[in-house]
Amino acid sequence: MPKSKRSKVVHMTNVNKKTREHKERLFENIRECVPQYQHCFVFSVDNMRNTYLKNVRQELSDSRLFFGKTKLMARALGHGPEDSYADNIYKLTPYLRGTVGLIFTNRPPAQLLGFLEGLSADKVDFARAGAAATRDFVVPCGTVYATGGEVPAEHDVPIGHTLEPELRRLGVPVRMVKGRVVLEDGPDGAAQGYVVCRQGDVLDSRQTRLLKLFSVCLSEFKVKVLAYWSAATADVTAVDPEAAQGGNDEGSD
């Protein structure tokens, strides 16, 4: 039978599933770091963004950072005195749950803590579905502006008329009036505005789309140290003691 001459899709990239060898190598890399560095920190990340974490790696080029794979990290450090890879380092294991990682460094703890605390100063982004709203956001009635009332009208511009259909599709009661997008008053005539979210709401995809349309960033990339181990004293210092008392998360492989 002759071969088909139809166009065929040729994939130029290959994504290989991480093998057991890869995991074992990661396990060994973590253990190799224990005698090479004076401190091992467990840190958590709020509103994870790969771009920002990459910047952290670059800033800490004199250290080693491992992220994710909590079960593997716990196995590398040890679960108790009998299999602890270094004196008392197993006491970090209860903190290895959720979105956490390890930093091995020779920097003094106070210096690293100060660096990580200052990371979130300008690292804000649009919220993703499933995130909790950090504050209220309400679009005022009347002409709809580009920032949805985040800045005074005299410093803002009316939102483009081409967005009116999408706003209606997203449930916002707007209409066109003399070429401008206008938000109608409430059913009782009260100018209460349209509530996109309230503080503490778990955001869905509709809400996050509206927040993005109005350029409202509610997610803050934040790195928080939970605890650290020091080789000189073989002690674990709890920075956030409650983190070790969290749920019974199994973590990721």
C-alpha positions in Angstrom: 0.0 0.0 0.0 1.5 3.4 -1.0 2.5 5.8 1.8 0.1 8.7 2.5 1.3 12.1 1.2 -0.8 14.0 3.6 0.9 16.5 5.9 2.0 15.0 9.1 2.5 16.9 12.4 6.1 16.7 13.5 6.7 17.5 17.2 10.0 19.5 17.6 10.1 19.0 21.3 10.1 15.9 23.5 9.0 16.0 27.2 10.3 13.0 29.0 8.7 11.9 32.2 11.1 12.2 35.2 12.6 8.8 35.7 13.6 7.0 38.9 17.2 7.8 38.0 16.4 11.5 38.0 14.7 11.3 41.4 17.6 9.4 42.8 20.0 12.0 41.5 17.9 14.7 43.1 18.0 12.7 46.4 21.8 12.5 46.2 22.1 16.2 45.3 20.3 17.1 48.5 22.4 14.8 50.6 25.6 16.1 49.0 24.6 19.6 50.1 24.3 18.8 53.8 28.0 18.6 54.6 28.9 21.4 52.1 26.7 24.2 53.7 26.4 25.5 57.2 22.6 26.0 57.1 19.5 24.4 55.6 16.3 26.4 55.4 12.8 25.2 54.7 10.8 27.9 53.0 7.2 28.1 51.7 5.9 30.1 48.7 2.7 32.0 48.4 1.3 32.5 44.9 4.0 30.6 43.1 5.4 32.0 39.9 8.2 30.3 38.1 9.7 33.6 36.8 10.0 35.0 40.3 11.5 31.7 41.7 14.0 31.8 38.9 15.1 35.3 40.1 15.5 33.9 43.6 17.8 31.2 42.3 19.9 33.8 40.5 20.1 36.0 43.6 21.2 33.1 45.7 23.8 31.8 43.2 26.2 31.0 46.1 23.6 28.7 47.6 21.5 25.7 46.5 17.8 25.7 46.1 15.5 22.7 45.8 11.7 23.1 45.3 8.8 20.6 45.4 9.1 16.8 45.8 8.4 17.0 49.5 8.5 13.2 50.1 11.8 13.0 48.4 13.3 15.9 50.4 12.0 14.3 53.6 13.6 11.0 52.7 16.9 12.7 52.0 17.0 14.5 55.3 15.6 11.6 57.3 12.4 10.9 59.3 13.9 10.3 62.7 17.2 10.0 64.7 17.9 6.6 63.3 18.0 7.7 59.6 18.8 11.4 60.0 21.5 12.3 57.5 23.1 14.8 59.9 22.5 15.4 63.6 18.9 16.6 64.2 18.4 17.7 60.6 15.4 15.3 60.5 13.6 17.8 62.7 13.0 19.8 59.5 10.9 17.0 58.0 7.6 18.1 59.7 7.8 21.4 57.8 8.0 19.7 54.4 4.4 19.9 53.5 2.6 21.9 50.8 4.4 24.3 48.5 7.8 24.3 50.1 11.5 23.9 49.3 15.0 23.8 50.7 17.8 26.3 50.6 21.3 25.3 51.5 23.6 28.2 52.2 26.6 29.5 54.1 25.0 33.0 54.5 24.2 34.0 58.1 20.6 33.2 59.0 19.8 36.9 59.7 21.1 37.9 56.3 19.0 35.3 54.4 15.9 36.0 56.4 16.2 39.7 55.6 16.7 39.0 51.9 13.7 36.8 51.7 11.4 39.1 53.7 12.2 41.9 51.2 11.4 39.8 48.1 7.7 40.5 47.9 8.0 44.3 47.8 7.3 44.6 44.0 6.4 41.1 43.0 2.6 41.3 42.5 0.7 39.6 39.7 -2.8 38.8 38.5 -4.6 36.4 40.8 -5.4 32.9 39.5 -8.5 30.8 40.0 -8.5 29.2 43.5 -6.6 32.0 45.1 -8.1 34.0 48.0 -9.0 37.7 47.4 -6.8 39.9 49.6 -9.2 42.8 49.5 -12.6 44.0 48.1 -12.9 45.2 44.5 -16.1 47.0 43.5 -16.6 48.7 40.1 -18.5 52.1 40.7 -21.8 52.8 38.8 -21.7 55.2 35.9 -19.0 55.4 33.2 -16.7 52.4 33.5 -13.1 53.4 33.7 -10.0 51.3 32.7 -9.0 50.7 36.3 -12.6 50.2 37.6 -12.3 53.1 40.0 -8.9 52.2 41.4 -7.7 55.7 40.6 -9.6 59.0 40.5 -11.6 59.5 37.3 -9.5 62.6 36.3 -6.4 60.4 36.2 -8.1 57.5 34.3 -9.6 56.9 30.9 -13.0 55.3 30.0 -12.7 51.6 29.2 -12.7 50.7 25.5 -16.2 50.1 24.0 -14.9 46.9 22.5 -14.8 45.4 26.0 -18.5 45.9 26.6 -19.6 42.5 25.1 -17.1 40.7 27.2 -18.1 42.5 30.4 -21.7 41.6 29.7 -20.7 38.0 29.1 -18.9 38.0 32.4 -22.1 39.1 34.2 -21.5 42.8 34.6 -24.7 44.8 33.8 -23.2 47.4 31.4 -24.6 49.1 28.3 -23.5 51.6 25.7 -24.5 55.2 26.3 -23.3 57.8 23.8 -20.2 55.7 23.0 -19.2 55.0 26.5 -19.6 51.8 28.6 -21.8 52.5 31.5 -22.6 50.4 34.6 -26.3 50.6 35.5 -27.5 51.3 39.0 -28.8 48.6 41.2 -32.5 47.4 41.0 -33.5 49.8 43.8 -31.7 52.7 42.1 -28.8 52.7 44.6 -25.4 53.4 43.1 -23.8 50.5 45.0 -21.5 49.4 42.1 -20.7 45.9 40.9 -18.9 43.7 43.4 -16.3 41.7 41.7 -15.0 40.1 44.9 -14.8 40.5 48.6 -11.8 40.0 50.8 -11.4 36.3 51.6 -13.4 35.1 48.5 -12.0 32.1 46.8 -11.8 33.4 43.2 -13.2 31.6 40.2 -12.1 32.1 36.6 -14.8 34.7 35.9 -13.6 36.9 38.8 -9.9 36.5 37.9 -10.7 37.5 34.3 -12.6 40.7 35.5 -9.7 41.6 37.8 -7.3 41.2 34.9 -9.5 43.4 32.6 -9.3 46.2 35.1 -5.5 45.6 35.7 -6.1 44.7 39.4 -3.3 42.6 40.9 -4.2 40.7 44.0 -1.5 38.0 44.1 1.7 38.7 45.9 4.7 36.3 45.4 6.0 35.8 48.9 8.7 33.5 50.3 8.5 32.7 54.0 11.1 30.8 56.0 9.5 28.1 58.2 12.6 26.8 60.0 16.3 26.2 59.6 19.0 23.9 60.7 22.6 24.9 61.6 25.5 22.5 61.3 27.6 24.2 64.0 25.0 23.7 66.7 23.0 20.8 65.2 19.9 22.7 66.2 16.7 23.5 64.3 15.3 27.0 64.8 11.5 27.3 64.2 10.7 30.6 62.5 7.0 29.6 62.0 6.3 26.9 64.6 2.7 26.5 63.4 3.9 25.3 60.0 5.0 22.0 61.6 1.6 21.4 63.1 -0.3 21.6 59.8 -2.5 19.0 58.3 -1.4 15.5 57.4 -0.4 16.3 53.9 1.5 13.6 52.2 3.4 15.9 49.9 4.5 15.1 46.4 6.8 12.4 45.3 
